[in-house]
């Protein structure tokens, strides 16, 4: 199970941060700065400040929703 998560996390993370990337041009297209900054912030909240996982997910989802609505 850990191997599946360790395999899928970079895959989905790559496609969120580089939404228009292809195999032929992996770094072409846009770069989503907001999502690239949310990831380390969530990591710090989880590991350094020992926040609850559901609270961190809810905060990240709220930030994403606000960004999508603006």
PDB file of N, CA, C and O in Angstrom:
ATOM      1  N   UNK A   1       0.818  -1.189   0.000  1.00  0.00           N
ATOM      2  CA  UNK A   1       0.000   0.000   0.000  1.00  0.00           C
ATOM      3  C   UNK A   1       0.864   1.256   0.000  1.00  0.00           C
ATOM      4  O   UNK A   1       0.548   2.232  -0.680  1.00  0.00           O
ATOM      5  N   UNK A   2       1.938   1.230   0.753  1.00  0.00           N
ATOM      6  CA  UNK A   2       2.823   2.388   0.805  1.00  0.00           C
ATOM      7  C   UNK A   2       3.440   2.645  -0.564  1.00  0.00           C
ATOM      8  O   UNK A   2       3.594   3.797  -0.968  1.00  0.00           O
ATOM      9  N   UNK A   3       3.789   1.591  -1.273  1.00  0.00           N
ATOM     10  CA  UNK A   3       4.364   1.744  -2.605  1.00  0.00           C
ATOM     11  C   UNK A   3       3.388   2.379  -3.587  1.00  0.00           C
ATOM     12  O   UNK A   3       3.789   3.172  -4.439  1.00  0.00           O
ATOM     13  N   UNK A   4       2.121   2.037  -3.472  1.00  0.00           N
ATOM     14  CA  UNK A   4       1.112   2.626  -4.350  1.00  0.00           C
ATOM     15  C   UNK A   4       1.004   4.123  -4.082  1.00  0.00           C
ATOM     16  O   UNK A   4       0.961   4.921  -5.019  1.00  0.00           O
ATOM     17  N   UNK A   5       0.961   4.504  -2.820  1.00  0.00           N
ATOM     18  CA  UNK A   5       0.865   5.923  -2.464  1.00  0.00           C
ATOM     19  C   UNK A   5       2.122   6.662  -2.894  1.00  0.00           C
ATOM     20  O   UNK A   5       2.031   7.767  -3.428  1.00  0.00           O
ATOM     21  N   UNK A   6       3.286   6.077  -2.674  1.00  0.00           N
ATOM     22  CA  UNK A   6       4.533   6.727  -3.076  1.00  0.00           C
ATOM     23  C   UNK A   6       4.666   6.842  -4.592  1.00  0.00           C
ATOM     24  O   UNK A   6       5.391   7.705  -5.087  1.00  0.00           O
ATOM     25  N   UNK A   7       3.981   5.989  -5.321  1.00  0.00           N
ATOM     26  CA  UNK A   7       3.989   6.068  -6.774  1.00  0.00           C
ATOM     27  C   UNK A   7       2.969   7.088  -7.286  1.00  0.00           C
ATOM     28  O   UNK A   7       3.267   7.841  -8.213  1.00  0.00           O
ATOM     29  N   UNK A   8       1.790   7.122  -6.704  1.00  0.00           N
ATOM     30  CA  UNK A   8       0.730   8.005  -7.187  1.00  0.00           C
ATOM     31  C   UNK A   8       0.906   9.462  -6.742  1.00  0.00           C
ATOM     32  O   UNK A   8       0.512  10.370  -7.474  1.00  0.00           O
ATOM     33  N   UNK A   9       1.473   9.701  -5.589  1.00  0.00           N
ATOM     34  CA  UNK A   9       1.623  11.070  -5.092  1.00  0.00           C
ATOM     35  C   UNK A   9       2.449  11.946  -6.033  1.00  0.00           C
ATOM     36  O   UNK A   9       2.006  13.049  -6.352  1.00  0.00           O
ATOM     37  N   UNK A  10       3.629  11.513  -6.493  1.00  0.00           N
ATOM     38  CA  UNK A  10       4.355  12.360  -7.449  1.00  0.00           C
ATOM     39  C   UNK A  10       3.632  12.493  -8.791  1.00  0.00           C
ATOM     40  O   UNK A  10       3.701  13.541  -9.433  1.00  0.00           O
ATOM     41  N   UNK A  11       2.949  11.446  -9.210  1.00  0.00           N
ATOM     42  CA  UNK A  11       2.227  11.494 -10.481  1.00  0.00           C
ATOM     43  C   UNK A  11       1.148  12.573 -10.446  1.00  0.00           C
ATOM     44  O   UNK A  11       1.091  13.426 -11.332  1.00  0.00           O
ATOM     45  N   UNK A  12       0.294  12.537  -9.427  1.00  0.00           N
ATOM     46  CA  UNK A  12      -0.781  13.523  -9.337  1.00  0.00           C
ATOM     47  C   UNK A  12      -0.235  14.909  -9.017  1.00  0.00           C
ATOM     48  O   UNK A  12      -0.736  15.908  -9.532  1.00  0.00           O
ATOM     49  N   UNK A  13       0.785  14.972  -8.174  1.00  0.00           N
ATOM     50  CA  UNK A  13       1.397  16.262  -7.865  1.00  0.00           C
ATOM     51  C   UNK A  13       1.971  16.931  -9.101  1.00  0.00           C
ATOM     52  O   UNK A  13       1.832  18.141  -9.279  1.00  0.00           O
ATOM     53  N   UNK A  14       2.615  16.148  -9.953  1.00  0.00           N
ATOM     54  CA  UNK A  14       3.177  16.675 -11.201  1.00  0.00           C
ATOM     55  C   UNK A  14       2.087  17.256 -12.095  1.00  0.00           C
ATOM     56  O   UNK A  14       2.255  18.327 -12.678  1.00  0.00           O
ATOM     57  N   UNK A  15       0.979  16.545 -12.197  1.00  0.00           N
ATOM     58  CA  UNK A  15      -0.100  16.986 -13.080  1.00  0.00           C
ATOM     59  C   UNK A  15      -0.909  18.144 -12.490  1.00  0.00           C
ATOM     60  O   UNK A  15      -1.625  18.828 -13.221  1.00  0.00           O
ATOM     61  N   UNK A  16      -0.806  18.367 -11.203  1.00  0.00           N
ATOM     62  CA  UNK A  16      -1.454  19.534 -10.599  1.00  0.00           C
ATOM     63  C   UNK A  16      -0.573  20.764 -10.773  1.00  0.00           C
ATOM     64  O   UNK A  16      -1.070  21.836 -11.116  1.00  0.00           O
ATOM     65  N   UNK A  17       0.719  20.622 -10.541  1.00  0.00           N
ATOM     66  CA  UNK A  17       1.629  21.770 -10.627  1.00  0.00           C
ATOM     67  C   UNK A  17       1.922  22.135 -12.073  1.00  0.00           C
ATOM     68  O   UNK A  17       2.055  23.317 -12.389  1.00  0.00           O
ATOM     69  N   UNK A  18       2.024  21.147 -12.961  1.00  0.00           N
ATOM     70  CA  UNK A  18       2.231  21.378 -14.396  1.00  0.00           C
ATOM     71  C   UNK A  18       1.019  20.831 -15.156  1.00  0.00           C
ATOM     72  O   UNK A  18       1.106  19.739 -15.717  1.00  0.00           O
ATOM     73  N   UNK A  19      -0.111  21.554 -15.193  1.00  0.00           N
ATOM     74  CA  UNK A  19      -1.343  20.977 -15.740  1.00  0.00           C
ATOM     75  C   UNK A  19      -1.313  20.725 -17.242  1.00  0.00           C
ATOM     76  O   UNK A  19      -2.061  19.874 -17.722  1.00  0.00           O
ATOM     77  N   UNK A  20      -0.483  21.424 -17.996  1.00  0.00           N
ATOM     78  CA  UNK A  20      -0.467  21.237 -19.447  1.00  0.00           C
ATOM     79  C   UNK A  20       0.791  20.511 -19.922  1.00  0.00           C
ATOM     80  O   UNK A  20       1.144  20.595 -21.098  1.00  0.00           O
ATOM     81  N   UNK A  21       1.455  19.815 -19.038  1.00  0.00           N
ATOM     82  CA  UNK A  21       2.662  19.082 -19.403  1.00  0.00           C
ATOM     83  C   UNK A  21       2.313  17.805 -20.161  1.00  0.00           C
ATOM     84  O   UNK A  21       1.286  17.177 -19.903  1.00  0.00           O
ATOM     85  N   UNK A  22       3.181  17.429 -21.097  1.00  0.00           N
ATOM     86  CA  UNK A  22       3.038  16.171 -21.823  1.00  0.00           C
ATOM     87  C   UNK A  22       4.344  15.411 -21.714  1.00  0.00           C
ATOM     88  O   UNK A  22       5.332  15.931 -21.195  1.00  0.00           O
ATOM     89  N   UNK A  23       4.347  14.188 -22.200  1.00  0.00           N
ATOM     90  CA  UNK A  23       5.589  13.413 -22.172  1.00  0.00           C
ATOM     91  C   UNK A  23       6.631  14.016 -23.100  1.00  0.00           C
ATOM     92  O   UNK A  23       7.825  13.965 -22.808  1.00  0.00           O
ATOM     93  N   UNK A  24       6.191  14.582 -24.212  1.00  0.00           N
ATOM     94  CA  UNK A  24       7.125  15.174 -25.169  1.00  0.00           C
ATOM     95  C   UNK A  24       7.736  16.470 -24.633  1.00  0.00           C
ATOM     96  O   UNK A  24       8.897  16.771 -24.911  1.00  0.00           O
ATOM     97  N   UNK A  25       6.964  17.229 -23.872  1.00  0.00           N
ATOM     98  CA  UNK A  25       7.443  18.503 -23.325  1.00  0.00           C
ATOM     99  C   UNK A  25       7.027  18.594 -21.855  1.00  0.00           C
ATOM    100  O   UNK A  25       6.038  19.253 -21.535  1.00  0.00           O
ATOM    101  N   UNK A  26       7.777  17.935 -20.952  1.00  0.00           N
ATOM    102  CA  UNK A  26       7.319  17.842 -19.570  1.00  0.00           C
ATOM    103  C   UNK A  26       7.296  19.169 -18.807  1.00  0.00           C
ATOM    104  O   UNK A  26       6.533  19.299 -17.849  1.00  0.00           O
ATOM    105  N   UNK A  27       8.095  20.143 -19.195  1.00  0.00           N
ATOM    106  CA  UNK A  27       8.133  21.404 -18.460  1.00  0.00           C
ATOM    107  C   UNK A  27       7.488  22.549 -19.230  1.00  0.00           C
ATOM    108  O   UNK A  27       7.536  23.693 -18.776  1.00  0.00           O
ATOM    109  N   UNK A  28       6.891  22.273 -20.372  1.00  0.00           N
ATOM    110  CA  UNK A  28       6.233  23.316 -21.151  1.00  0.00           C
ATOM    111  C   UNK A  28       4.839  23.563 -20.599  1.00  0.00           C
ATOM    112  O   UNK A  28       4.274  22.721 -19.902  1.00  0.00           O
ATOM    113  N   UNK A  29       4.302  24.710 -20.915  1.00  0.00           N
ATOM    114  CA  UNK A  29       2.974  25.050 -20.433  1.00  0.00           C
ATOM    115  C   UNK A  29       3.061  25.840 -19.150  1.00  0.00           C
ATOM    116  O   UNK A  29       4.118  26.363 -18.797  1.00  0.00           O
ATOM    117  N   UNK A  30       1.966  25.923 -18.469  1.00  0.00           N
ATOM    118  CA  UNK A  30       1.881  26.737 -17.269  1.00  0.00           C
ATOM    119  C   UNK A  30       2.466  26.068 -16.044  1.00  0.00           C
ATOM    120  O   UNK A  30       2.659  24.854 -15.991  1.00  0.00           O
ATOM    121  N   UNK A  31       2.734  26.897 -15.077  1.00  0.00           N
ATOM    122  CA  UNK A  31       3.216  26.442 -13.774  1.00  0.00           C
ATOM    123  C   UNK A  31       2.293  27.041 -12.732  1.00  0.00           C
ATOM    124  O   UNK A  31       2.140  28.261 -12.678  1.00  0.00           O
ATOM    125  N   UNK A  32       1.681  26.224 -11.913  1.00  0.00           N
ATOM    126  CA  UNK A  32       0.728  26.682 -10.912  1.00  0.00           C
ATOM    127  C   UNK A  32       1.467  27.005  -9.609  1.00  0.00           C
ATOM    128  O   UNK A  32       1.750  26.120  -8.802  1.00  0.00           O
ATOM    129  N   UNK A  33       1.770  28.286  -9.428  1.00  0.00           N
ATOM    130  CA  UNK A  33       2.530  28.725  -8.247  1.00  0.00           C
ATOM    131  C   UNK A  33       1.771  28.487  -6.953  1.00  0.00           C
ATOM    132  O   UNK A  33       2.356  28.071  -5.953  1.00  0.00           O
ATOM    133  N   UNK A  34       0.480  28.747  -6.968  1.00  0.00           N
ATOM    134  CA  UNK A  34      -0.300  28.583  -5.741  1.00  0.00           C
ATOM    135  C   UNK A  34      -0.227  27.149  -5.236  1.00  0.00           C
ATOM    136  O   UNK A  34      -0.001  26.917  -4.048  1.00  0.00           O
ATOM    137  N   UNK A  35      -0.415  26.196  -6.125  1.00  0.00           N
ATOM    138  CA  UNK A  35      -0.391  24.795  -5.711  1.00  0.00           C
ATOM    139  C   UNK A  35       1.022  24.338  -5.348  1.00  0.00           C
ATOM    140  O   UNK A  35       1.197  23.461  -4.503  1.00  0.00           O
ATOM    141  N   UNK A  36       2.017  24.929  -5.983  1.00  0.00           N
ATOM    142  CA  UNK A  36       3.397  24.605  -5.626  1.00  0.00           C
ATOM    143  C   UNK A  36       3.744  25.141  -4.232  1.00  0.00           C
ATOM    144  O   UNK A  36       4.611  24.583  -3.560  1.00  0.00           O
ATOM    145  N   UNK A  37       3.083  26.206  -3.793  1.00  0.00           N
ATOM    146  CA  UNK A  37       3.324  26.758  -2.461  1.00  0.00           C
ATOM    147  C   UNK A  37       2.460  26.104  -1.381  1.00  0.00           C
ATOM    148  O   UNK A  37       2.850  26.055  -0.214  1.00  0.00           O
ATOM    149  N   UNK A  38       1.295  25.607  -1.770  1.00  0.00           N
ATOM    150  CA  UNK A  38       0.425  24.934  -0.803  1.00  0.00           C
ATOM    151  C   UNK A  38       1.066  23.630  -0.313  1.00  0.00           C
ATOM    152  O   UNK A  38       0.930  23.279   0.859  1.00  0.00           O
ATOM    153  N   UNK A  39       1.749  22.925  -1.184  1.00  0.00           N
ATOM    154  CA  UNK A  39       2.328  21.627  -0.820  1.00  0.00           C
ATOM    155  C   UNK A  39       3.326  21.717   0.325  1.00  0.00           C
ATOM    156  O   UNK A  39       3.168  20.993   1.308  1.00  0.00           O
ATOM    157  N   UNK A  40       4.362  22.584   0.250  1.00  0.00           N
ATOM    158  CA  UNK A  40       5.271  22.672   1.398  1.00  0.00           C
ATOM    159  C   UNK A  40       4.598  23.249   2.643  1.00  0.00           C
ATOM    160  O   UNK A  40       4.963  22.893   3.764  1.00  0.00           O
ATOM    161  N   UNK A  41       3.617  24.140   2.457  1.00  0.00           N
ATOM    162  CA  UNK A  41       2.901  24.679   3.616  1.00  0.00           C
ATOM    163  C   UNK A  41       2.131  23.576   4.336  1.00  0.00           C
ATOM    164  O   UNK A  41       2.111  23.527   5.566  1.00  0.00           O
ATOM    165  N   UNK A  42       1.497  22.692   3.568  1.00  0.00           N
ATOM    166  CA  UNK A  42       0.784  21.568   4.173  1.00  0.00           C
ATOM    167  C   UNK A  42       1.744  20.613   4.871  1.00  0.00           C
ATOM    168  O   UNK A  42       1.446  20.102   5.951  1.00  0.00           O
ATOM    169  N   UNK A  43       2.896  20.375   4.253  1.00  0.00           N
ATOM    170  CA  UNK A  43       3.901  19.507   4.861  1.00  0.00           C
ATOM    171  C   UNK A  43       4.379  20.075   6.193  1.00  0.00           C
ATOM    172  O   UNK A  43       4.503  19.344   7.176  1.00  0.00           O
ATOM    173  N   UNK A  44       4.646  21.373   6.223  1.00  0.00           N
ATOM    174  CA  UNK A  44       5.106  22.021   7.457  1.00  0.00           C
ATOM    175  C   UNK A  44       4.015  21.979   8.518  1.00  0.00           C
ATOM    176  O   UNK A  44       4.298  21.726   9.689  1.00  0.00           O
ATOM    177  N   UNK A  45       2.763  22.225   8.117  1.00  0.00           N
ATOM    178  CA  UNK A  45       1.658  22.171   9.081  1.00  0.00           C
ATOM    179  C   UNK A  45       1.518  20.767   9.679  1.00  0.00           C
ATOM    180  O   UNK A  45       1.247  20.619  10.871  1.00  0.00           O
ATOM    181  N   UNK A  46       1.704  19.747   8.852  1.00  0.00           N
ATOM    182  CA  UNK A  46       1.565  18.374   9.337  1.00  0.00           C
ATOM    183  C   UNK A  46       2.724  17.945  10.221  1.00  0.00           C
ATOM    184  O   UNK A  46       2.501  17.357  11.280  1.00  0.00           O
ATOM    185  N   UNK A  47       3.945  18.220   9.817  1.00  0.00           N
ATOM    186  CA  UNK A  47       5.106  17.678  10.518  1.00  0.00           C
ATOM    187  C   UNK A  47       5.626  18.566  11.634  1.00  0.00           C
ATOM    188  O   UNK A  47       5.924  18.076  12.723  1.00  0.00           O
ATOM    189  N   UNK A  48       5.742  19.866  11.381  1.00  0.00           N
ATOM    190  CA  UNK A  48       6.313  20.746  12.406  1.00  0.00           C
ATOM    191  C   UNK A  48       5.273  21.140  13.444  1.00  0.00           C
ATOM    192  O   UNK A  48       5.546  21.102  14.644  1.00  0.00           O
ATOM    193  N   UNK A  49       4.075  21.520  12.988  1.00  0.00           N
ATOM    194  CA  UNK A  49       3.055  22.017  13.898  1.00  0.00           C
ATOM    195  C   UNK A  49       2.056  20.946  14.331  1.00  0.00           C
ATOM    196  O   UNK A  49       1.139  21.230  15.102  1.00  0.00           O
ATOM    197  N   UNK A  50       2.228  19.715  13.839  1.00  0.00           N
ATOM    198  CA  UNK A  50       1.421  18.551  14.248  1.00  0.00           C
ATOM    199  C   UNK A  50      -0.079  18.810  14.131  1.00  0.00           C
ATOM    200  O   UNK A  50      -0.845  18.471  15.033  1.00  0.00           O
ATOM    201  N   UNK A  51      -0.495  19.411  13.017  1.00  0.00           N
ATOM    202  CA  UNK A  51      -1.908  19.668  12.780  1.00  0.00           C
ATOM    203  C   UNK A  51      -2.611  18.390  12.332  1.00  0.00           C
ATOM    204  O   UNK A  51      -1.986  17.471  11.801  1.00  0.00           O
ATOM    205  N   UNK A  52      -3.891  18.353  12.553  1.00  0.00           N
ATOM    206  CA  UNK A  52      -4.713  17.218  12.151  1.00  0.00           C
ATOM    207  C   UNK A  52      -4.791  17.155  10.624  1.00  0.00           C
ATOM    208  O   UNK A  52      -4.902  18.186   9.961  1.00  0.00           O
ATOM    209  N   UNK A  53      -4.734  15.957  10.078  1.00  0.00           N
ATOM    210  CA  UNK A  53      -4.744  15.781   8.627  1.00  0.00           C
ATOM    211  C   UNK A  53      -6.012  16.354   8.005  1.00  0.00           C
ATOM    212  O   UNK A  53      -5.944  16.997   6.958  1.00  0.00           O
ATOM    213  N   UNK A  54      -7.147  16.135   8.621  1.00  0.00           N
ATOM    214  CA  UNK A  54      -8.407  16.635   8.064  1.00  0.00           C
ATOM    215  C   UNK A  54      -8.456  18.157   8.057  1.00  0.00           C
ATOM    216  O   UNK A  54      -9.032  18.748   7.143  1.00  0.00           O
ATOM    217  N   UNK A  55      -7.866  18.798   9.053  1.00  0.00           N
ATOM    218  CA  UNK A  55      -7.820  20.264   9.083  1.00  0.00           C
ATOM    219  C   UNK A  55      -6.932  20.795   7.963  1.00  0.00           C
ATOM    220  O   UNK A  55      -7.268  21.791   7.323  1.00  0.00           O
ATOM    221  N   UNK A  56      -5.813  20.141   7.726  1.00  0.00           N
ATOM    222  CA  UNK A  56      -4.899  20.565   6.656  1.00  0.00           C
ATOM    223  C   UNK A  56      -5.555  20.373   5.294  1.00  0.00           C
ATOM    224  O   UNK A  56      -5.456  21.246   4.432  1.00  0.00           O
ATOM    225  N   UNK A  57      -6.224  19.239   5.091  1.00  0.00           N
ATOM    226  CA  UNK A  57      -6.920  18.999   3.828  1.00  0.00           C
ATOM    227  C   UNK A  57      -8.020  20.030   3.628  1.00  0.00           C
ATOM    228  O   UNK A  57      -8.189  20.547   2.523  1.00  0.00           O
ATOM    229  N   UNK A  58      -8.769  20.336   4.681  1.00  0.00           N
ATOM    230  CA  UNK A  58      -9.845  21.331   4.580  1.00  0.00           C
ATOM    231  C   UNK A  58      -9.281  22.716   4.261  1.00  0.00           C
ATOM    232  O   UNK A  58      -9.865  23.449   3.463  1.00  0.00           O
ATOM    233  N   UNK A  59      -8.161  23.079   4.868  1.00  0.00           N
ATOM    234  CA  UNK A  59      -7.548  24.379   4.591  1.00  0.00           C
ATOM    235  C   UNK A  59      -7.052  24.455   3.150  1.00  0.00           C
ATOM    236  O   UNK A  59      -7.239  25.472   2.483  1.00  0.00           O
ATOM    237  N   UNK A  60      -6.428  23.398   2.672  1.00  0.00           N
ATOM    238  CA  UNK A  60      -5.940  23.373   1.284  1.00  0.00           C
ATOM    239  C   UNK A  60      -7.105  23.410   0.300  1.00  0.00           C
ATOM    240  O   UNK A  60      -7.033  24.087  -0.725  1.00  0.00           O
ATOM    241  N   UNK A  61      -8.168  22.692   0.606  1.00  0.00           N
ATOM    242  CA  UNK A  61      -9.341  22.697  -0.266  1.00  0.00           C
ATOM    243  C   UNK A  61      -9.990  24.075  -0.292  1.00  0.00           C
ATOM    244  O   UNK A  61     -10.460  24.521  -1.339  1.00  0.00           O
ATOM    245  N   UNK A  62     -10.018  24.747   0.847  1.00  0.00           N
ATOM    246  CA  UNK A  62     -10.587  26.092   0.909  1.00  0.00           C
ATOM    247  C   UNK A  62      -9.773  27.068   0.078  1.00  0.00           C
ATOM    248  O   UNK A  62     -10.335  27.881  -0.656  1.00  0.00           O
ATOM    249  N   UNK A  63      -8.462  26.993   0.188  1.00  0.00           N
ATOM    250  CA  UNK A  63      -7.603  27.869  -0.618  1.00  0.00           C
ATOM    251  C   UNK A  63      -7.808  27.598  -2.109  1.00  0.00           C
ATOM    252  O   UNK A  63      -7.899  28.538  -2.898  1.00  0.00           O
ATOM    253  N   UNK A  64      -7.880  26.346  -2.494  1.00  0.00           N
ATOM    254  CA  UNK A  64      -8.118  25.995  -3.887  1.00  0.00           C
ATOM    255  C   UNK A  64      -9.472  26.449  -4.386  1.00  0.00           C
ATOM    256  O   UNK A  64      -9.594  26.895  -5.527  1.00  0.00           O
ATOM    257  N   UNK A  65     -10.489  26.343  -3.551  1.00  0.00           N
ATOM    258  CA  UNK A  65     -11.828  26.787  -3.933  1.00  0.00           C
ATOM    259  C   UNK A  65     -11.873  28.298  -4.107  1.00  0.00           C
ATOM    260  O   UNK A  65     -12.460  28.796  -5.067  1.00  0.00           O
ATOM    261  N   UNK A  66     -11.260  29.025  -3.188  1.00  0.00           N
ATOM    262  CA  UNK A  66     -11.221  30.484  -3.312  1.00  0.00           C
ATOM    263  C   UNK A  66     -10.485  30.897  -4.572  1.00  0.00           C
ATOM    264  O   UNK A  66     -10.918  31.811  -5.274  1.00  0.00           O
ATOM    265  N   UNK A  67      -9.382  30.236  -4.863  1.00  0.00           N
ATOM    266  CA  UNK A  67      -8.614  30.552  -6.081  1.00  0.00           C
ATOM    267  C   UNK A  67      -9.432  30.243  -7.320  1.00  0.00           C
ATOM    268  O   UNK A  67      -9.375  30.995  -8.292  1.00  0.00           O
ATOM    269  N   UNK A  68     -10.186  29.166  -7.311  1.00  0.00           N
ATOM    270  CA  UNK A  68     -10.992  28.792  -8.470  1.00  0.00           C
ATOM    271  C   UNK A  68     -12.158  29.767  -8.680  1.00  0.00           C
ATOM    272  O   UNK A  68     -12.544  30.033  -9.818  1.00  0.00           O
ATOM    273  N   UNK A  69     -12.710  30.290  -7.603  1.00  0.00           N
ATOM    274  CA  UNK A  69     -13.826  31.208  -7.710  1.00  0.00           C
ATOM    275  C   UNK A  69     -13.398  32.612  -8.109  1.00  0.00           C
ATOM    276  O   UNK A  69     -14.196  33.377  -8.651  1.00  0.00           O
ATOM    277  N   UNK A  70     -12.157  32.946  -7.846  1.00  0.00           N
ATOM    278  CA  UNK A  70     -11.660  34.280  -8.226  1.00  0.00           C
ATOM    279  C   UNK A  70     -11.213  34.232  -9.638  1.00  0.00           C
ATOM    280  O   UNK A  70     -10.756  35.241 -10.175  1.00  0.00           O
TER     281      UNK A  70
END
